[in-house]
Amino acid sequence: QVQLVESGGGVVQPGGSLRLSCAASGFTFSSYGMHWVRQAPGKGLEWVAFIRYDGSNKYYADSVKGRFTISRDNSKNTLYLQMNSLRAEDTAVYYCAKVVWFGELLYYDYWGQGTLVTVSS
Amino acid sequence: SSELTQDPAVSVALGQTVRITCQGDSLRSYYASWYQQKPGQAPVLVIYGKNNRPSGIPDRFSGSSSGNTASLTITGAQAEDEADYYCNSRDSSGNHLNVVFGGGTKLTVL
């Protein structure tokens, strides 16, 4: 069965960096685009970033553009999110999600359990 | 970028029917998908596309769309349906990919 397992969350000071990982199994990871979605405490879902199945295209939410970098290693079935210049407003549970996207249809069929990132001094 | 608007809270009596709506310009061009999230858990896909349910989702969940509004209907709501529900779609503005989520609707089953 499909499994997505995030890791790397923790407490970091404002201006600091953190790298999240998402280990994928149960499907052909190299054939699917992947996203990061976050959820601040008590708030709704917010899209963060997308990477194409082969890593050739990447897109970011305006709120993280220039600070976060999404990447993947298809040989390790792993997705990453490098987060730099972290701010208090980046505090959230970060989910990786497998996306199905063609034409006017885009949806997330599988989600990880999430990893909590807390930005605080 | 576009936004998706949802009512913050909706309630339904046990066994009755409830509709949760999602409004936004992007829905004129792109399908909505719907997610159920219970406290402390990751979201779960319940409806995608025109009206498709993933395996394991009860058939009391259905979706529909008209103009700039997408709807999730639960026919015969059960106690276990009490959760937050989020819609999402692609964003129609700009040439690059952007994804938008609604603010979520908290469903209470009375």
Interface residues (C-beta under 8 A of the other chain):
Chain A: H35 V37 G44 L45 E46 W47 F50 N57 Y59 A61 D62 Y95 V100 W101 E104 L105 L106 Y107 Y108 D109 W111 G112 Q113 G114
Chain B: S1 S29 Y30 Y31 S33 Y35 Q37 A42 P43 V44 L45 Y48 G49 P54 Y86 N88 S89 R90 H96 L97 N98 V99 V100 F101 G102 G103 G104
